[in-house]
């Protein structure tokens, strides 16, 4: 009969309504993240900022964001880290891991490593 709703109609309506809500939430979140300044310069006075230790719920933001404090005007807030910083940080971690693994196999005080000595 025309004019009557069925359960499939209701399911389609709910799916469309929820997908529109999720899309709007995603777009608003994306716009909000893009509004956060990029780099390590104060958005108020353009002077250098210092990174503040992230404790508590600040860790939820991940490594892409950092808490900052301005030396010049005292501003405190969140800044986005640039892609250059992220790649440099990943490179630094890789180098530190490589150096640590190489330090385990190095000989000390001019001696041969233990695994290279011949047993008599």
C-alpha positions as CSV (number, residue, x, y, z in Angstrom):
1,X,0.0,0.0,0.0
2,X,1.3,3.5,-0.8
3,X,1.9,5.8,2.1
4,X,2.9,3.1,4.6
5,X,6.4,2.7,6.0
6,X,8.1,-0.6,6.2
7,X,11.1,-1.7,8.3
8,X,13.4,-1.5,5.3
9,X,12.4,2.1,4.7
10,X,13.2,2.9,8.4
11,X,16.6,1.2,8.1
12,X,17.4,3.1,4.9
13,X,16.4,6.4,6.7
14,X,18.5,5.6,9.7
15,X,21.5,4.6,7.6
16,X,21.4,7.8,5.5
17,X,20.8,10.0,8.6
18,X,23.7,8.4,10.5
19,X,26.1,8.6,7.5
20,X,25.2,12.3,7.1
21,X,26.0,12.9,10.8
22,X,29.3,11.1,10.6
23,X,30.3,13.0,7.5
24,X,29.4,16.4,9.2
25,X,31.4,15.4,12.3
26,X,34.4,14.4,10.2
27,X,34.3,17.6,8.2
28,X,34.0,19.8,11.3
29,X,36.8,17.9,13.0
30,X,39.0,18.3,9.9
31,X,38.3,22.0,9.8
32,X,39.0,22.5,13.5
33,X,42.4,20.7,13.1
34,X,43.3,22.8,10.1
35,X,42.6,26.0,12.2
36,X,45.4,25.0,14.7
37,X,48.6,26.9,13.8
38,X,51.4,24.9,12.2
39,X,55.1,25.2,13.4
40,X,56.7,26.4,16.5
41,X,56.0,30.2,16.2
42,X,53.5,32.0,18.5
43,X,50.3,32.8,16.7
44,X,50.0,36.1,18.6
45,X,53.5,37.7,18.6
46,X,55.5,35.5,16.1
47,X,58.2,34.8,18.6
48,X,59.7,31.4,19.4
49,X,57.7,28.9,21.6
50,X,58.9,26.2,23.9
51,X,57.4,22.8,24.0
52,X,55.6,22.0,27.3
53,X,55.6,18.4,28.7
54,X,52.4,16.6,27.7
55,X,50.9,14.9,30.8
56,X,47.3,13.7,31.4
57,X,44.8,13.9,28.6
58,X,47.2,15.9,26.4
59,X,48.8,12.6,25.4
60,X,45.6,11.6,23.6
61,X,46.4,14.2,20.9
62,X,49.4,12.1,19.7
63,X,52.7,13.2,18.3
64,X,51.1,15.4,15.6
65,X,50.3,18.1,18.2
66,X,52.3,19.8,20.9
67,X,51.6,22.0,23.8
68,X,53.6,25.2,23.5
69,X,54.4,28.2,25.6
70,X,55.5,31.5,24.1
71,X,58.6,33.2,25.5
72,X,57.6,36.7,24.4
73,X,54.0,37.1,25.4
74,X,53.2,34.1,27.7
75,X,50.7,32.5,25.3
76,X,50.1,28.8,26.0
77,X,48.2,26.5,23.6
78,X,48.4,23.7,21.1
79,X,50.4,23.8,17.8
80,X,50.5,21.3,15.0
81,X,54.0,19.9,14.3
82,X,55.1,20.3,10.7
83,X,55.8,17.3,8.5
84,X,59.5,18.2,8.5
85,X,59.6,17.8,12.3
86,X,57.8,14.4,12.1
87,X,60.2,13.0,9.5
88,X,63.2,14.3,11.5
89,X,61.9,12.8,14.7
90,X,61.3,9.4,13.1
91,X,64.9,9.6,11.6
92,X,66.3,10.5,15.0
93,X,64.5,7.5,16.6
94,X,65.8,5.2,13.9
95,X,69.4,6.4,14.3
96,X,69.2,6.0,18.1
97,X,67.9,2.4,17.7
98,X,70.7,1.7,15.2
99,X,73.4,3.1,17.4
100,X,72.1,1.2,20.4
101,X,72.2,-2.1,18.5
102,X,75.7,-1.3,17.2
103,X,76.9,-0.4,20.7
104,X,76.1,-4.0,21.9
105,X,78.3,-5.5,19.2
106,X,81.3,-3.1,19.6
107,X,84.5,-4.2,21.3
108,X,85.6,-2.2,24.4
109,X,89.1,-0.9,25.3
110,X,90.8,-2.3,22.1
111,X,89.8,-5.9,22.8
112,X,88.2,-8.2,20.3
113,X,84.5,-8.9,20.7
114,X,83.8,-12.1,22.7
115,X,82.3,-13.9,19.7
116,X,85.4,-13.5,17.5
117,X,87.9,-15.0,20.0
118,X,89.2,-18.5,19.1
119,X,89.0,-21.1,21.8
120,X,92.2,-23.0,22.4
